[in-house]
Amino acid sequence: MILAKYSEIILKSSYVRKHMSHMLQNAIRATVSAKSIIDVSGILEVDAPHSAADRLRYIPGISKVIVASKIPRDIESIAAECLTRAKGFKGSFALRVKGSGTTRVAVEVGELVRTRYGLKVDLEQPDHEIFIDLRENCAYIYDTIVEGIGGLPIGSQETIAFISFTGMLHPAVMMMARGLALKVIMPKKHGYDEKKFLEALGIFHIGKKLEQETIEENDNEELLSLAVAKYKIAACDLNEPGLLQKHSSILFPMVGFTSEELNENEREFLTKFFSSQGFYIFLLYLCFLPGVFL
């Protein structure tokens, strides 16, 4: 069982939440082969091969992805599953239990695991963790949580023109996480590999076609003016407060960051979402991206 959790969506009204949940489910179906998807109070139960879990973390709107065992809620079933997962543990462990009845489960199951395998309990910095999510009629048990993009599903808001001057991924994905579908605008002259940039961006732009256009204008201000005139709503990856004052209708998500902070943000983003895709792909992207790690 794969669990895809959403967080920001749950703050919406019931109608909007239901609509966005369906959008997420459609995005999941477009990404992996799932036998079924069921929304259980902010958690999407995805019946798909465990190997599909990593792909779901790239879908905007999904905040966490978990491969879990769904078992009966009784203490015997929970204990049996935890003992299976703890086999081979060395050093210390902790049970992270949430839901009604947490105290009893934590004490009884924790003691059973401790005595069976001779482990120490360490709630601060354990060597191993087992998570137990108690629901009304079942329990989810897992030991790994993978962080996703979070935010809102693509297409839940407007489609905007995103002008990529630098080839950085993080600013564009930030826009997607606000529910915005992108039409990527690129200057005729830029310093990054256009093909690789679009391929990398397409990993996240799920459920909506990623459109693109190259504009002949090379002057930054002129290009911004043309984009707004043509597409009405636009954003870009420049960090120039002066342009923000002149083009108040354009979103500048990078304004306010230093160059060092931008590079660090991009480095962390690439490491988080690309290293697991294969080190070769990760290196390819780093090689064509200007300005990062300089």
N, C-alpha and C positions, 0 to 999 in steps of 0.2 A: 504494500500500500504506500502510495506517495501522497504526502500532505502538502498542499500549496496554500500558505497562509497569506491573507491580505490584512493590512492594518488601517491605512488611511480611509479606505472605502467604507469600513465599518462605522465611521463617523457620519456618514451620509444618511439621509432619510431612507425609510424602508423601500420606497419606490426606486430611488436612485441607486441604492445599494443592490437591489435585485437586478436592475438594468446593468450595472457595472459588473456584477458577478457573472451574468450571462456573457458579457463581452470578454471577460477573462477566460471563461470556459471555452468560448470560440477560439481564442488565441491559443489555448492549450491544445485544442484539437487540431489546429493548424500546425502545431509544432511537433506533437508526438502522437502515436497511435494509442488511444485510450479506449478501453472497453466501456467505461462509464466515468462520469464526473458528477459528484454530489456535493452541494454546498451545505455544510453543517456548522452554522453559527460562526462564520468567518473563516472556516477551514474548508478548502476544496479537497475532497477525497478523490484522488485520481487513480483509477485502476489501470495501471500501465506497468511495463517492465521497470525494475529499479534503475536500469541503465539510462532511462529517460529523465531521471530526476535532475541531473545537472543542466539539461537544456531548459528547464522551466525557470531557472533563476534569471534568465535573460529577458523574461517577459515583464515589461513595466506594469506595475500594479501588484505583483507578487513580492511580498517582503521576505518570506522565508520558505525554504523547501526542505522537506524532511522525509526520509525513508523510515517508515514506522511499522510496527506490528499492531494490528487492531485486534484486541482480544476481549473476552468477557470481563466485566468489571469486578468479579469476585476476587478475594484476596489470594486464593489458591492459584488462579490463572496468572495473576500479576506476579506472584512470587516465582512461579515456574519460568516465566519469560525472563525475569530479571536474573535468575540463576543461570540461565542459558547464556545471556549476554555477558555476565560477569565472569564466566569461565575463561581462565587465562589471564585475568587481571592480576597485576602485581602492584604492591604499594598501597595506595589509598584510593578511596572512592567516595562518591556522594550520590544520593538519590535526590533528584529535583522533582518534587511532587506538587501538582496544583490541581485544584478542584475540591469538591466537598469530600471530607474523609481523609484529608491529606495526612493528618497526624498519625492515625492508625496505620496507614499504608507505609509511611516513612519509617515508623518505629519497628513494625513487625517484619516487613520485607528487608529493611536495612540490617536488622539483627541477623536475619537468616543468611543473607549474603556474607555478612562479616564473619560469622562463625563457620560457614561452609568452606570459605576459601582463605580464612586467616588474614583478612584485609583490615586496614585501619580506616576509620571514618574521618574524613577531612572536608568540612563544609566550605572552607576558605579557598584552598588551592589543591583540590584533589587530582590525582593522576588520571582518574577515570570518572565519567559521569553517566548516569542513566536517568533519562527524563520520563516521567510518568504523568500523563495528562488524563485526569479522570473526568469522564463525561457521564451523562445520565444513564446510558445503557451499555457503555463500553469504556475501554481504556486504550489510549495510544501510548506505546512504549518505544523509545528511540534513544540513540546515543550521539547523534550528530545533527547539528542545525546549520544549514547553508544559507547565508544572507543573499537576498535577491535585490532587485532594483527598487522595489517599493513604489509608492506614489499611486498614480491612476492609470487605467488601461488606455492604450493608444486609441485615439478616435473618440474618446469620451468628451473631448473639447474640440477646438477648432483645428483646421489645417493651417500651418503657418509656413512662410518661407524662412529657411534657416541658411544664413550666409556663412560659409566656412572659409575664413581667411587663413586659418592656421593648420587645419587638418586634425585638430584635437577632437577626440571622441567624447570626452566627459561633458563639455557644454551642450552638445547635441542630445546626448542621452538625458541630461537634466531636463531639457524641454519635453522629451518624450514622457518622462515620469510625471509631468504635469498634465498628461492626457492628450498632448498635442501631436498630431500627425505632421510629418515634415515633408516639405518640398525643398530639397537641398540645392542651394545656389552656390556656384563656385566661380571666382574670378577667372578670366582667361589665363592669367599668369599667377601661379601659386607655387609654393615650395614643397608640396607633398604629392604622394602617389595617389592620384584620384581613384583609380580602380580599387586599390587596397583599402582606401578610406571608405568607399561606398560598400565594399564587401563586409568590412568590420561593422559599419553602421547598420547594415541589413540584418545582422544577427539579433539586434534589439528591436528593430522596427517590424514587429510581428502583427499580422492581422490586417495591415494596410500596405498598399503598394508604396514603396519608397521612390518618389519621383525626383528627378534631377534636371538641372539646367545650368549651362555655362553662359555667363554674360561677358560680352566683349570688354566692357568698361573696366579699367584697371585702377582708377582713382577710388579710394575707399568711400569718400563722401558721395561721389556720384553714383557708385554702385548701390549704396544704401538707399539713396533717393529713388533710384530706378526700381529697386525691389519693393519699396513701400508703395510707390505709384502703381505697380503692377499687381501686387498681392495683398495690399492693405495691411496685413499683419505680418511682422517680420521679427527675427531675432538674429544675433550674430555672436561670434566668439571673440570679438575684440575687447581689449581691456583699456579703453580710452574714454575717460570721463568727459573730455571735451566733445566728443561725438555724441555722447548721451544727452548733453545739453542742447545740441543742435537737432537731434533726432529723437525727441521724447516719445514718439510713438513706436520706437523699436526697442525690443527687449535686449538688454546687455547683461546677461547673467554673470559675466566674468568681471565686471566693474567692481572695484573694491578689494580685489585680490592683488597681491604683489606677483611679480613674475616667478619668484621662488615658490610661492604658494600654489600658483597655477601648475607649475611643473610637478610639484609634490602631489597635488590632487590627481593629475593625469597618471603619474606613476602608480599611485595606489589603486586607481581605477583599473588600469591595464593589468596590474598584478592580480587583482581580485577576480577579474572576469576573463582574462585571456590565458593565464598560465595553465589553467585546467583544460583549456581547449587543445593543448599540445604546445610544447616549448618551441617547436619550429614556427608555428603560426605566431606565437608571442614575439619571437625575435624578428620575424618578418615585419610585424607592425611597428616595432620600435625602430627598425632600421629606416623606415620611410618617413617617420614622424619628426618634423623639425622642432627644435626648441626644447624637447624633453631630454632631461638628464644632461643638459649642457652646463 
